[in-house]
């Protein structure tokens, strides 16, 4: 008897292919689906972008090997609207965006999850290295507080929970992460070999999938038809050190490719696209102890409430349940709207004490967790004060808050 019907997001890589195989071994009925996100017919020779013809072919071959159906869904218009256009707008405003966060929120766990439900699937599965845990360890809804927790993947080197902070309780009810408890280098590729998958040793994708060769400035210029103008490179006192060839090519903390001679290391510490200037300074000029984040999402629907004097929190950080890496019981008709739960999130500040709560946070994907105080604000934004100064806290990037392995929430650095 099937444990449920699953639409598996198939990218043509080893992770999603193994995810499908594992689910089939666990008794799920699987259907493969590849999202077409960008038009690639005119790709330059040797330049790989997302959803290439080769990737679609690899996904189709994996599905053929596994004996399951394979669909290709065209989301190029929505991807352009919800990922590419905001990506360009952020760079033009002097911010450094994180398009993977937007893609997960609006495409993978938005449009594709909606499509899964339309096709009569109980779940959407992906090859992300993260875990979903049902509170209380039963299929019955939690009596109090959130029903699900989002946890880091067991493989610390591959953990991808950082990119999933936009998930809500409604969506977690229909999400499976089969690889969350596995180590990629020693387990996942071996499973792929055992399953006879030809992608067992396929190279991992890196960088921004839709930007050829990682050259975001060229991509933006080609998309907009606007050439980024030259401008002044300044020091922190406002003195001109040289000229840049497009402020959009610089980001906070950058050291290489500055085009300025100096007797000491210099780093980008400000990008002002309105004034068309790039400011360089010392490493010390990049340090900051706090930040404000907007567009915040609490996985539990509201901020944890820390009990005075105890250092512990109720709500998002409450008791653990059984590990649900392969998913949770589907709630018939549950909403998969990416913005579900927004009302609860908007009033998160009312649910926390003025002093906030202790946790850890990271302001970039591979950064170790940093101890901090998290203070939800009445307007829905979040203030984070770090115990130690942090380097190159970059507007536009994501900041994620954890307690141990549990992801509590995240937002965009303002």
Secondary structure, 3 states (H helix, E strand, C coil): CCCCEEEEECCCCHHHHHHHHHHHHCCCEEEEEEEECCCCCCCCCCCCCCCCHHHHHHHHHHHHHHCCCEEEEECHHHHHHHHHHHHHHHHHCCCCCCHHHHHHHHHHHHHHHHHHHHCCCCEEECCCCEEEEEHHHCCCCCCCCCCEEEEECCCCCCCCHHHHCCCCHHHHCCEECCCCCCCHHHHHHHHHHHCCCCCCCCCCCCCCCCCHHHCHHHHHHHHHCCCCCCEEEEECCCCEEEEECCHHHCCCCCCCCCCCCCCCCCEEEEEECCCCEEEEECHHHHEEEEEEEEEEEECCCCCCEECCCCCCEECCCCCCCEECCCCCCCCCCCCCCCCCCHHHHHCHHHHCCCCCEEEEEECCCCCCCEEEEEEECCCCCEEEEEEEEEECCCCCCEEEEEECCEEEEEEEEC
